[in-house]
Every structure is written in structure tokens, then in C-alpha cells.
Amino acid sequence: MPDKIDFKKTLDAYRASAGSFRILDVPEMRYLMIDGSGDPNSDPAYAEALEALYPVAYKLKFASKQELGRDYVVPPLEGLWYADDMDAFTVARDKSRWHWTMMLLVPEWIEPELVALAVERAGASKRPARLDAVRLEMLDEGRCVQTLHIGSFDDEAEVLERMHHEFIPGHGLRLAGKHHEIYFSDFRRVAPERLRTILRQPVAG
């Protein structure tokens, strides 16, 4: 059987360096998605979203291995974050005003029918409360700027301030989509100062 694919190592879109910003073109990709609002640290909707996403993702992985002969590491958790006023991320950090879409990448060889079957299997025993809110959707971000942030989520504001107000306009670009984060660390097991997170911002010329 072929080696297990680890998308963190194979996808260029998952490549970033700490301390520098990179401009890249991100291809259209498919994700399991679920939406919500509010502070992810205290709002139960956030935990419920992850409790629905991950069972589907693992059922999908096992189905791909057993039925298609293609195994892979479940990709890292990702999130789209937005607010009516984007300064809620860089200035006020008012998490109660945040809206989010949590996501897990779906490999391109998996058909929608297998995703639907994975959702059905995820609800066969202990059904997650928000399972019906999980959907399969394409995301086409195009030209983006991204960097690797090492440290606490609450320390992202300074990096985003430089990205949004220095690097992006300094390269003749403007913000054109939702703030995107990719989590390479499990925040439940890794100390805040060691968390590794890609910070991505779609842009337009």
C-alpha cells in the first residue's frame, strides 16, 4: 500500500515561515465546513462545531483507506474568521464580535457521495449535536499573503497589524476576503508560546 499522505508536507499552501510574509496563489480546494459566532474560548457553539467536524473527517479518512486504497493524515484544522469591523481582530480583539467557519480539507480524489456516507456513519452511534450543519464546500481564495505565527493566539494582533496595514498596502494590494488560520498545533496539548499557526489573508491588486 502507498505511503500515508501528509498534506502539511505536500501542499505548497501549507508552507510559511515565521517572521516573513509570503505572497502566493492558493488553488481552489474542498473542505468540510461548519459556521458559528462568538468567542471560541467560551461559546459552546465552537466546541460543538469541532465535535461535529472531526468524526466526519475520520470516517472519511478510514473510508478512503479501506474503500479507495488511499490513506492520509487528517489535515490540520483551519478557520475563516471575520467581523463587521476587521479591527475586532487587530485592535479591540473583541472575540464576542467574531464570526467563524471551521474547516477540514477534503482530498481531491474523494467524491461527494463518500462524504455523505461519512456524515451518515458519524451519526450512527452517538450523534454530534451539530452534525447536520456540516457541509462540503469549495473555497477559492486566489492570491493571498501568509506567514507562520509561533505563539499564543492572543499575540497575533501585532502580526496582523503589520500584515494588513504595512505589507499588503506596501505591495499595492488590498484585503479581499476572510482572515484564514491554519492550526499546526493542538492547542489542548501544546503550550501557548509554542503554538504554530499560519495566518493567511486573501488580497486583490
MARBA-3410 file (N, C-alpha, C, O; in Angstrom, 1 decimal):
205
0.8,-1.2,0.0,0.0,0.0,0.0,0.9,1.2,0.0,1.9,1.3,0.7 ~ 0.5,2.3,-0.8,1.3,3.5,-0.8,1.4,4.2,0.6,0.6,3.9,1.4 ~ 2.5,5.0,0.7,2.6,5.7,2.0,1.4,6.6,2.3,0.8,7.1,1.4 ~ 1.2,6.8,3.6,0.2,7.7,4.0,0.5,9.2,3.6,1.7,9.6,3.9 ~ -0.4,9.9,3.0,-0.1,11.2,2.6,-0.3,12.2,3.7,-1.3,12.1,4.4
0.7,13.1,3.9,0.6,14.1,4.9,0.5,15.5,4.2,1.6,15.9,3.7 ~ -0.6,16.1,4.1,-0.8,17.3,3.3,0.0,18.5,3.9,0.4,19.4,3.1 ~ 0.4,18.5,5.1,1.2,19.5,5.7,2.6,19.5,5.0,3.3,20.5,5.0 ~ 3.0,18.4,4.5,4.3,18.2,3.9,4.2,18.3,2.4,5.3,18.6,1.7 ~ 3.1,18.1,1.8,3.0,18.1,0.3,2.3,19.3,-0.3,2.6,19.6,-1.5
1.5,20.1,0.4,0.8,21.2,-0.2,1.6,22.5,0.0,2.0,22.8,1.1 ~ 1.8,23.2,-1.1,2.5,24.5,-1.0,1.8,25.5,-0.2,2.3,26.4,0.5 ~ 0.4,25.4,-0.2,-0.4,26.3,0.6,-0.2,26.2,2.1,-0.6,27.1,2.8 ~ 0.4,25.1,2.5,0.7,24.9,3.9,2.2,25.3,4.3,2.7,24.9,5.3 ~ 2.8,26.0,3.4,4.2,26.4,3.6,4.3,27.9,4.0,3.7,28.8,3.3
4.9,28.2,5.1,5.1,29.6,5.6,6.2,29.6,6.6,6.6,28.6,7.2 ~ 6.8,30.8,6.7,8.0,31.0,7.6,7.6,32.1,8.6,7.0,33.1,8.3 ~ 8.1,31.8,9.8,7.9,32.8,10.9,8.8,34.1,10.6,9.9,33.9,10.2 ~ 8.2,35.2,10.9,9.0,36.5,10.7,9.0,37.0,9.3,9.6,38.1,9.1 ~ 8.3,36.4,8.4,8.3,36.9,7.0,6.9,36.7,6.4,6.2,35.7,6.7
6.5,37.6,5.5,5.3,37.4,4.8,5.5,36.9,3.4,6.5,37.2,2.7 ~ 4.6,36.1,2.9,4.8,35.4,1.6,3.5,35.7,0.8,2.4,35.5,1.3 ~ 3.7,36.0,-0.5,2.6,36.2,-1.4,2.5,34.9,-2.3,3.5,34.4,-2.8 ~ 1.3,34.3,-2.3,1.2,33.0,-3.1,-0.2,33.0,-3.7,-1.2,33.7,-3.3 ~ -0.4,32.1,-4.7,-1.7,31.8,-5.2,-2.2,30.5,-4.7,-1.6,29.4,-5.0
-3.3,30.5,-4.0,-3.8,29.3,-3.4,-4.9,28.7,-4.3,-5.8,29.4,-4.7 ~ -4.7,27.4,-4.7,-5.7,26.8,-5.6,-7.0,26.6,-4.9,-7.1,26.6,-3.7 ~ -8.1,26.4,-5.7,-9.4,26.1,-5.2,-9.3,24.7,-4.5,-8.8,23.7,-5.1 ~ -9.8,24.6,-3.3,-9.8,23.4,-2.5,-11.2,23.1,-1.9,-12.0,24.1,-1.7 ~ -11.4,21.9,-1.5,-12.7,21.5,-0.9,-12.5,21.2,0.6,-11.5,20.7,1.0
-13.5,21.6,1.4,-13.5,21.4,2.8,-14.8,20.9,3.4,-15.8,21.2,2.8 ~ -14.7,20.2,4.5,-15.8,20.1,5.4,-15.9,21.4,6.2,-14.9,21.9,6.7 ~ -17.1,22.0,6.2,-17.2,23.3,6.9,-18.4,23.3,7.8,-19.3,22.6,7.7 ~ -18.2,24.2,8.9,-19.4,24.4,9.8,-19.2,25.9,10.3,-18.1,26.3,10.6 ~ -20.3,26.6,10.4,-20.3,28.0,10.8,-20.7,28.2,12.2,-21.3,27.4,12.9
-20.2,29.4,12.7,-20.6,29.8,14.1,-20.2,31.2,14.4,-19.6,31.9,13.5 ~ -20.5,31.7,15.6,-20.2,33.0,16.0,-19.9,33.0,17.5,-20.3,32.1,18.2 ~ -19.1,34.1,17.9,-18.8,34.2,19.3,-17.4,33.8,19.7,-16.6,33.4,18.9 ~ -17.1,34.0,20.9,-15.8,33.8,21.5,-15.5,32.3,21.5,-16.2,31.5,22.2 ~ -14.5,31.8,20.7,-14.2,30.3,20.7,-13.7,29.8,22.0,-13.8,28.6,22.3
-13.3,30.6,23.0,-12.8,30.2,24.3,-14.0,29.9,25.2,-13.8,29.2,26.2 ~ -15.1,30.5,25.0,-16.2,30.3,26.0,-17.6,29.9,25.4,-18.4,29.4,26.1 ~ -17.8,30.2,24.1,-19.1,29.9,23.5,-19.1,28.4,23.2,-18.3,27.8,22.4 ~ -20.1,27.7,23.7,-20.2,26.2,23.4,-20.4,25.9,22.0,-20.2,24.7,21.6 ~ -20.9,26.8,21.2,-21.0,26.5,19.7,-19.7,26.1,19.1,-19.7,25.3,18.1
-18.6,26.7,19.5,-17.3,26.4,18.9,-17.0,24.9,19.2,-16.6,24.2,18.3 ~ -17.1,24.5,20.5,-16.8,23.1,20.8,-17.7,22.1,20.1,-17.3,21.1,19.6 ~ -19.0,22.5,20.0,-19.9,21.7,19.2,-19.6,21.5,17.8,-19.8,20.5,17.2 ~ -19.0,22.6,17.2,-18.6,22.6,15.8,-17.5,21.5,15.6,-17.6,20.8,14.6 ~ -16.5,21.6,16.5,-15.4,20.6,16.3,-15.9,19.2,16.6,-15.4,18.2,16.0
-16.8,19.0,17.5,-17.4,17.7,17.8,-18.1,17.1,16.7,-18.3,15.9,16.6 ~ -18.6,18.0,15.7,-19.3,17.5,14.5,-18.3,17.3,13.4,-18.4,16.3,12.6 ~ -17.3,18.2,13.2,-16.3,18.1,12.1,-15.5,16.8,12.2,-15.4,16.1,11.2 ~ -14.8,16.6,13.3,-13.8,15.6,13.4,-14.3,14.2,13.2,-13.7,13.4,12.5 ~ -15.5,13.8,13.7,-16.0,12.4,13.4,-16.2,12.2,11.9,-15.9,11.1,11.4
-16.7,13.2,11.2,-16.9,13.1,9.8,-15.5,12.9,9.1,-15.3,12.1,8.2 ~ -14.5,13.7,9.5,-13.2,13.7,8.9,-12.6,12.3,9.1,-11.9,11.8,8.1 ~ -12.7,11.7,10.3,-12.1,10.4,10.5,-12.8,9.3,9.8,-12.2,8.4,9.3 ~ -14.1,9.4,9.7,-14.9,8.4,9.0,-14.5,8.5,7.5,-14.4,7.4,6.8 ~ -14.2,9.7,7.0,-13.8,9.9,5.6,-12.4,9.3,5.4,-12.2,8.6,4.3
-11.5,9.5,6.3,-10.2,9.0,6.2,-10.2,7.5,6.1,-9.6,6.9,5.2 ~ -10.9,6.9,7.0,-11.0,5.4,7.1,-11.7,4.8,5.8,-11.2,3.8,5.3 ~ -12.7,5.5,5.3,-13.3,5.1,4.1,-12.4,5.2,2.9,-12.4,4.3,2.0 ~ -11.6,6.2,2.8,-10.6,6.4,1.7,-9.6,5.3,1.8,-9.2,4.7,0.7 ~ -9.1,4.9,3.0,-8.1,3.9,3.1,-8.7,2.5,2.8,-8.1,1.7,2.0
-9.9,2.2,3.3,-10.4,0.9,3.1,-11.1,0.6,1.8,-11.0,-0.4,1.2 ~ -11.8,1.7,1.3,-12.6,1.5,0.1,-11.9,2.0,-1.2,-12.2,1.5,-2.3 ~ -10.9,3.0,-1.0,-10.2,3.5,-2.2,-8.8,3.2,-2.2,-8.1,3.4,-3.2 ~ -8.3,2.6,-1.1,-6.9,2.2,-1.0,-5.9,3.4,-1.0,-4.8,3.3,-1.3 ~ -6.4,4.6,-0.5,-5.6,5.8,-0.4,-5.7,6.3,1.1,-6.8,6.8,1.5
-4.6,6.3,1.8,-4.6,6.7,3.2,-3.9,8.0,3.3,-3.1,8.4,2.5 ~ -4.3,8.8,4.3,-3.8,10.1,4.5,-3.9,10.5,6.0,-4.8,10.0,6.7 ~ -3.1,11.5,6.4,-3.3,12.0,7.7,-4.4,13.1,7.7,-4.4,13.9,6.7 ~ -5.3,13.0,8.6,-6.4,14.0,8.6,-5.7,15.4,8.7,-4.9,15.7,9.5 ~ -6.1,16.3,7.7,-5.4,17.6,7.6,-5.6,18.5,8.8,-6.5,18.2,9.6
-4.8,19.5,9.0,-5.0,20.4,10.2,-6.3,21.1,10.1,-6.8,21.4,9.1 ~ -6.7,21.5,11.3,-7.9,22.3,11.5,-7.6,23.7,10.9,-6.6,24.2,11.1 ~ -8.6,24.2,10.2,-8.5,25.6,9.6,-9.7,26.4,10.0,-10.8,25.8,10.3 ~ -9.6,27.7,10.0,-10.7,28.6,10.3,-10.7,29.8,9.5,-9.7,30.5,9.3 ~ -11.9,30.2,9.0,-12.1,31.5,8.4,-12.7,32.4,9.5,-13.7,32.0,10.2
-12.2,33.6,9.7,-12.6,34.5,10.8,-13.0,35.8,10.2,-12.2,36.4,9.4 ~ -14.1,36.4,10.6,-14.5,37.7,10.1,-15.4,38.4,11.1,-15.9,37.8,12.0 ~ -15.5,39.7,10.9,-16.3,40.6,11.7,-16.8,41.7,10.9,-16.2,42.0,9.9 ~ -17.8,42.4,11.4,-18.3,43.6,10.7,-17.2,44.6,10.6,-17.2,45.4,9.6 ~ -16.4,44.7,11.6,-15.3,45.6,11.6,-14.0,44.8,11.9,-13.9,44.2,13.0
-13.1,44.7,10.9,-12.0,43.8,11.0,-11.0,44.3,12.1,-10.1,43.5,12.5 ~ -11.2,45.5,12.6,-10.3,45.9,13.7,-10.7,45.1,15.0,-9.9,45.2,16.0 ~ -11.8,44.4,15.0,-12.1,43.5,16.1,-11.0,42.4,16.2,-10.9,41.8,17.3 ~ -10.2,42.2,15.2,-9.1,41.3,15.3,-7.8,41.9,15.6,-7.0,41.3,16.4 ~ -7.5,43.1,15.2,-6.2,43.7,15.3,-6.1,44.8,16.4,-5.0,45.0,16.9
-7.2,45.4,16.8,-7.2,46.5,17.8,-7.9,46.1,19.1,-7.3,45.9,20.1 ~ -9.3,45.9,19.0,-10.0,45.6,20.2,-9.9,44.2,20.6,-10.1,43.9,21.8 ~ -9.7,43.2,19.7,-9.7,41.8,19.9,-10.9,41.4,20.7,-10.9,40.6,21.7 ~ -12.1,41.9,20.2,-13.4,41.7,20.9,-13.9,40.4,20.3,-14.6,40.4,19.3 ~ -13.6,39.2,20.9,-14.0,37.9,20.4,-15.4,37.7,20.3,-15.9,36.8,19.6
-16.2,38.4,21.1,-17.7,38.2,21.1,-18.3,38.7,19.7,-19.4,38.3,19.4 ~ -17.5,39.5,19.0,-18.0,40.1,17.7,-17.5,39.2,16.5,-17.7,39.6,15.4 ~ -16.8,38.1,16.8,-16.2,37.3,15.7,-17.2,36.3,15.2,-18.1,35.8,15.9 ~ -17.1,36.1,13.9,-17.9,35.0,13.2,-16.8,34.1,12.6,-15.7,34.5,12.3 ~ -17.1,32.8,12.5,-16.1,31.9,12.1,-16.7,30.7,11.3,-17.9,30.4,11.4
-15.9,30.2,10.4,-16.2,28.9,9.7,-15.0,28.0,10.0,-13.9,28.2,9.5 ~ -15.2,26.9,10.7,-14.2,25.9,10.9,-14.2,24.9,9.8,-15.2,24.5,9.3 ~ -13.0,24.4,9.4,-12.9,23.6,8.2,-11.8,22.5,8.4,-10.8,22.7,9.1 ~ -12.0,21.4,7.6,-11.0,20.4,7.4,-11.0,20.0,5.9,-12.0,19.8,5.3 ~ -9.8,20.1,5.4,-9.6,19.8,4.0,-10.0,18.4,3.6,-9.8,17.4,4.3
-10.6,18.3,2.4,-11.1,17.0,1.9,-10.2,16.7,0.6,-10.2,17.5,-0.3 ~ -9.5,15.6,0.6,-8.6,15.3,-0.6,-9.4,15.3,-1.9,-10.6,15.0,-1.9 ~ -8.7,15.7,-2.9,-9.4,15.9,-4.2,-9.9,14.6,-4.9,-10.8,14.7,-5.7 ~ -9.4,13.4,-4.4,-9.9,12.2,-5.1,-11.2,11.7,-4.4,-11.7,10.7,-4.9 ~ -11.6,12.3,-3.4,-12.8,11.8,-2.7,-14.1,12.4,-3.3,-14.2,13.7,-3.4
-15.0,11.6,-3.7,-16.3,12.1,-4.3,-17.3,12.5,-3.2,-17.2,12.0,-2.1 ~ -18.2,13.4,-3.6,-19.2,13.9,-2.6,-20.0,12.8,-2.0,-20.5,12.9,-0.9 ~ -20.3,11.7,-2.8,-21.1,10.6,-2.3,-20.4,9.9,-1.0,-21.1,9.5,-0.1 ~ -19.1,9.9,-1.1,-18.3,9.3,0.1,-18.4,10.2,1.3,-18.4,9.7,2.4 ~ -18.4,11.5,1.0,-18.5,12.5,2.1,-19.9,12.3,2.8,-20.0,12.3,4.0
-20.9,12.2,2.0,-22.3,12.0,2.5,-22.4,10.7,3.4,-23.0,10.7,4.4 ~ -21.7,9.7,2.9,-21.7,8.4,3.6,-20.9,8.6,4.9,-21.3,8.0,6.0 ~ -19.8,9.3,4.9,-19.1,9.6,6.2,-19.9,10.3,7.2,-19.8,10.0,8.4 ~ -20.7,11.3,6.7,-21.6,12.0,7.6,-22.6,11.1,8.2,-22.9,11.1,9.4 ~ -23.2,10.2,7.4,-24.1,9.2,7.9,-23.5,8.3,9.0,-24.1,8.0,10.0
-22.3,7.8,8.7,-21.6,6.9,9.6,-21.2,7.7,10.9,-21.2,7.1,12.0 ~ -20.9,8.9,10.8,-20.5,9.7,12.0,-21.7,9.9,13.0,-21.5,10.0,14.2 ~ -22.9,9.8,12.5,-24.1,9.9,13.3,-24.8,8.6,13.7,-25.9,8.6,14.2 ~ -24.1,7.5,13.4,-24.7,6.2,13.6,-24.8,5.8,15.0,-25.7,5.1,15.4 ~ -23.9,6.2,15.9,-23.9,5.8,17.3,-24.3,7.1,18.1,-25.5,7.3,18.3
-23.3,7.8,18.6,-23.5,9.0,19.4,-23.5,10.2,18.4,-22.4,10.6,18.1 ~ -24.7,10.6,18.1,-24.8,11.7,17.0,-24.4,13.0,17.5,-25.0,13.5,18.5 ~ -23.4,13.7,16.9,-23.0,15.1,17.3,-24.1,16.0,17.2,-24.9,15.9,16.2 ~ -24.3,17.0,18.1,-25.4,17.9,18.1,-25.5,18.7,16.8,-26.6,19.0,16.4 ~ -24.4,19.1,16.2,-24.4,19.9,15.0,-24.0,19.2,13.8,-23.5,19.8,12.8
-24.2,17.9,13.7,-23.8,17.1,12.6,-24.5,17.6,11.3,-23.8,17.6,10.2 ~ -25.7,17.9,11.4,-26.5,18.4,10.2,-26.0,19.7,9.7,-26.3,20.1,8.5 ~ -25.2,20.4,10.4,-24.7,21.7,10.0,-23.4,21.6,9.2,-22.9,22.5,8.6 ~ -22.8,20.4,9.2,-21.5,20.1,8.4,-21.9,20.1,6.9,-22.8,19.4,6.5 ~ -21.1,20.8,6.1,-21.3,20.8,4.7,-20.0,20.6,4.0,-18.9,20.8,4.5
-20.1,20.2,2.7,-18.9,20.1,1.8,-19.0,21.3,0.9,-20.0,21.6,0.2 ~ -17.9,22.1,0.8,-17.9,23.3,0.0,-16.5,23.7,-0.5,-15.5,23.4,0.1 ~ -16.5,24.2,-1.7,-15.3,24.7,-2.4,-14.9,26.0,-1.8,-15.7,26.9,-1.5 ~ -13.6,26.3,-1.7,-13.1,27.6,-1.3,-12.0,28.0,-2.3,-11.0,27.3,-2.5 ~ -12.2,29.1,-2.9,-11.2,29.6,-3.9,-10.7,31.0,-3.5,-11.4,32.0,-3.7
-9.6,31.0,-2.8,-9.0,32.2,-2.3,-8.1,33.0,-3.2,-8.0,34.2,-3.1 ~ -7.5,32.3,-4.1,-6.6,33.0,-5.1,-5.4,33.6,-4.5,-4.7,32.9,-3.7 ~ -5.1,34.8,-4.8,-3.9,35.5,-4.3,-4.0,35.8,-2.8,-5.0,36.4,-2.4 ~ -3.0,35.4,-2.1,-3.0,35.5,-0.6,-1.7,36.0,-0.1,-0.6,35.9,-0.8 ~ -1.7,36.5,1.1,-0.5,36.8,1.9,-0.5,35.9,3.1,-1.6,35.9,3.8
0.6,35.3,3.5,0.5,34.5,4.7,1.9,34.5,5.4,2.9,34.7,4.8 ~ 1.8,34.1,6.7,3.0,34.0,7.5,2.8,32.9,8.5,1.6,32.5,8.8 ~ 3.9,32.4,9.2,3.7,31.5,10.3,3.9,32.2,11.6,4.9,32.9,11.8 ~ 2.9,32.1,12.4,2.9,32.7,13.7,3.2,31.7,14.8,2.6,30.6,14.8 ~ 4.3,31.9,15.6,4.6,31.0,16.7,4.3,31.7,18.0,4.9,32.7,18.3
3.4,31.2,18.7,3.0,31.8,20.0,1.5,31.7,20.2,0.7,31.1,19.5 ~ 1.1,32.4,21.2,-0.3,32.4,21.6,-1.2,33.1,20.6,-0.8,34.0,19.8 ~ -2.4,32.6,20.5,-3.4,33.2,19.6,-3.6,34.7,19.9,-3.8,35.5,19.0 ~ -3.5,35.0,21.2,-3.8,36.4,21.6,-2.6,37.3,21.2,-2.7,38.6,21.3 ~ -1.5,36.8,20.8,-0.3,37.6,20.3,-0.3,37.8,18.8,0.7,38.3,18.3
-1.4,37.4,18.1,-1.4,37.5,16.7,-1.7,38.9,16.2,-1.3,39.3,15.1 ~ -2.3,39.8,17.1,-2.7,41.1,16.7,-1.6,41.9,16.1,-1.8,42.6,15.1 ~ -0.4,41.9,16.7,0.7,42.7,16.2,1.1,42.3,14.8,1.4,43.1,13.9 ~ 1.1,40.9,14.6,1.5,40.4,13.2,0.5,40.8,12.2,0.8,41.2,11.1 ~ -0.8,40.7,12.6,-1.9,41.0,11.6,-1.9,42.5,11.3,-2.2,42.9,10.2
-1.6,43.3,12.3,-1.5,44.8,12.1,-0.5,45.1,11.0,-0.7,45.9,10.2 ~ 0.7,44.4,11.1,1.7,44.6,10.1,1.3,44.1,8.8,1.6,44.7,7.7 ~ 0.7,42.9,8.8,0.2,42.3,7.5,-0.8,43.2,6.8,-0.7,43.5,5.6 ~ -1.8,43.6,7.6,-2.9,44.4,7.0,-2.6,45.8,6.6,-3.0,46.3,5.6 ~ -1.7,46.5,7.4,-1.5,47.9,7.3,-0.2,48.3,6.8,0.1,49.5,6.5
0.8,47.3,6.7,2.1,47.6,6.2,2.4,46.8,4.9,2.6,47.4,3.8 ~ 2.5,45.5,5.1,2.9,44.7,4.0,2.0,44.7,2.8,2.4,44.9,1.7 ~ 0.7,44.5,3.1,-0.3,44.4,2.0,-0.4,45.7,1.2,-0.3,45.7,0.0 ~ -0.7,46.8,1.8,-0.7,48.1,1.0,0.6,48.4,0.5,0.7,49.1,-0.6 ~ 1.7,48.1,1.2,3.0,48.3,0.7,3.4,47.6,-0.6,4.3,48.0,-1.3
2.6,46.6,-0.9,2.8,45.8,-2.2,1.7,46.1,-3.2,1.5,45.3,-4.1 ~ 1.0,47.2,-3.0,0.0,47.6,-3.9,-1.3,46.7,-3.9,-2.0,46.6,-4.9 ~ -1.5,46.1,-2.7,-2.6,45.1,-2.6,-3.6,45.6,-1.6,-3.3,46.6,-0.8 ~ -4.8,45.0,-1.5,-5.8,45.3,-0.5,-6.5,44.0,0.0,-6.4,43.0,-0.7 ~ -7.0,44.1,1.2,-7.7,42.9,1.7,-8.9,42.6,0.9,-9.7,43.5,0.4
-9.1,41.3,0.6,-10.2,40.9,-0.3,-11.0,39.7,0.1,-11.7,39.1,-0.7 ~ -10.8,39.2,1.3,-11.5,38.0,1.8,-11.4,37.9,3.3,-10.9,38.8,4.0 ~ -11.8,36.7,3.7,-11.8,36.5,5.2,-10.5,36.0,5.7,-9.7,35.3,5.0 ~ -10.1,36.5,6.9,-8.9,36.1,7.6,-9.0,34.6,7.8,-10.0,34.0,8.2 ~ -7.8,33.9,7.4,-7.8,32.5,7.4,-6.6,32.0,8.3,-5.5,32.5,8.2
-6.9,31.0,9.2,-5.9,30.5,10.1,-5.8,29.0,9.9,-6.8,28.3,9.7 ~ -4.6,28.4,9.9,-4.4,27.0,9.8,-3.6,26.6,11.0,-2.5,27.1,11.3 ~ -4.1,25.6,11.8,-3.5,25.3,13.1,-2.7,24.0,13.0,-3.2,22.9,12.8 ~ -1.4,24.2,13.1,-0.5,23.1,13.0,-0.2,22.4,14.4,0.4,21.4,14.5 ~ -0.8,23.0,15.4,-0.6,22.5,16.8,-2.0,22.3,17.4,-2.9,22.9,17.1
-2.0,21.3,18.3,-3.2,21.0,19.1,-3.1,21.9,20.4,-2.4,21.7,21.3 ~ -4.0,22.9,20.4,-3.9,23.9,21.5,-4.3,23.3,22.8,-4.0,23.9,23.9 ~ -4.8,22.1,22.8,-5.2,21.4,24.1,-3.9,20.7,24.7,-3.9,20.4,25.9 ~ -2.9,20.5,23.8,-1.7,19.8,24.3,-0.4,20.5,24.2,0.6,20.1,24.8 ~ -0.4,21.7,23.5,0.8,22.4,23.3,0.8,23.7,24.1,-0.3,24.4,24.1
1.9,24.1,24.7,1.9,25.3,25.4,1.7,26.5,24.5,2.1,26.5,23.4 ~ 1.0,27.6,25.0,0.6,28.7,24.1,1.8,29.3,23.3,1.7,29.7,22.2 ~ 3.0,29.4,24.0,4.1,30.0,23.4,4.7,29.2,22.3,5.6,29.6,21.5 ~ 4.3,27.9,22.1,4.8,27.0,21.1,3.8,26.7,20.0,4.1,26.0,19.1 ~ 2.6,27.3,20.0,1.6,27.1,19.0,2.1,27.6,17.7,2.7,28.6,17.6
1.9,26.8,16.6,2.3,27.1,15.2,1.0,27.3,14.4,0.3,26.4,14.2 ~ 0.8,28.5,13.9,-0.4,28.9,13.2,-0.1,29.6,11.9,0.6,30.7,12.0 ~ -0.6,29.2,10.8,-0.4,30.0,9.6,-1.5,31.1,9.6,-2.7,30.8,9.8 ~ -1.2,32.3,9.4,-2.1,33.4,9.3,-2.1,33.8,7.8,-1.1,34.2,7.2 ~ -3.3,33.7,7.2,-3.5,34.0,5.7,-4.5,35.1,5.5,-5.5,35.1,6.2
-4.3,35.9,4.5,-5.2,37.0,4.2,-5.3,37.0,2.6,-4.4,37.4,2.0 ~ -6.5,36.7,2.1,-6.7,36.9,0.6,-6.6,38.4,0.3,-7.0,39.2,1.1 ~ -6.0,38.6,-0.9,-5.8,40.0,-1.3,-6.2,40.2,-2.8,-6.4,39.2,-3.6 ~ -6.3,41.5,-3.2,-6.5,41.8,-4.6,-5.6,43.0,-4.9,-5.2,43.7,-4.1 ~ -5.3,43.1,-6.2,-4.4,44.2,-6.7,-5.2,45.5,-7.0,-4.6,46.5,-7.4
END
